[in-house]
Amino acid sequence: YAKVVNRCPYDVNLWSVDKQIGCTKDDGLVLKTGQSYREVFQNDTEGGISIKLSKYNTCGGKDHTQLEYKISNKTGFQGNYLDMSFVDCLGGDCPGWKDGFYLKSGNNGDPSLASTNNNEHCPIFKVNNAIEAAKVSYVLPDDRQTKFCKEIANLELYLCGSQPPSDSDDAASPIAAPSSSKPTTISTQAKPTTTQAPPKPATSDVQVKAAAVTDAPKPSKPEVKTVVTYVTVAVDAPVKRHAHGRRHQHFNA
């Protein structure tokens, strides 16, 4: 799964979008201080997933931090290609850019999921400020900051502060839904580690239900008619630009 924990002293707006489609609406989730979001990895997208994070409630703005991943099942390239991106943080007022973050992929005791010396395999990032963030994240579209870990390795991002997660950060574990429903889960967490408070029990878990499936209509007897119509149509279609407005191709899978 991919998980985001808000340790910041402010609300964080969150959208999980297909990178090839981009934002379709501004309605997203709001993570308050001490809350977390979790989703089962989505592996049915060609462009990968971007979990967009912002202090503002506009999904298509230019003030986003992005946790991105792409699950590849291609022979010889199986795994999770992941990155942190501040390409769409033009004003510098994005969660984690100045106030730090802690990111971990894998590193759960399995030797095959341990970090390498260059931190490109199953990375652990302990970031305190914008200078450190720029060293491990995409800032320009042509940077080389894509990392890799096995698809079985969880991906966890803790916003604000470079400290590893404490017991209080993980006091309320999200309840995972079946992978077929592509869950979005919010769980109440403890207060941010920048001013650590004693652990508090979870007060609520909110999980979005999967949409109901409507049965397809049964076919009726065909009624055949022959109609010849001549139509002249003038089309002036704009060229669709990349969701970022700039080139941002970091997945190598």
Secondary structure, 3 states (H helix, E strand, C coil): CEEEEECCCCCEEEEEEECCCCCCCCCCEEECCCEEEEECCCCCCCCCEEEEEECCCCCCCCECEEEEEEEECCCCCCEEEEEEECCCECCCCCCCCCCCEEEEECCCCCHHHCCCCCCCECCEEEECCHHHHHHHCECCCCCCCCEEECCCCCEEEEECCCCCCCCCCCCCCCCCCCHHHCCCEEEECCCCHHHCCCCCCCCCEEECCCCCCCCCCCCCCCCCCCCCCCCCCCCCCCCCCCCCCCCCCCCCC
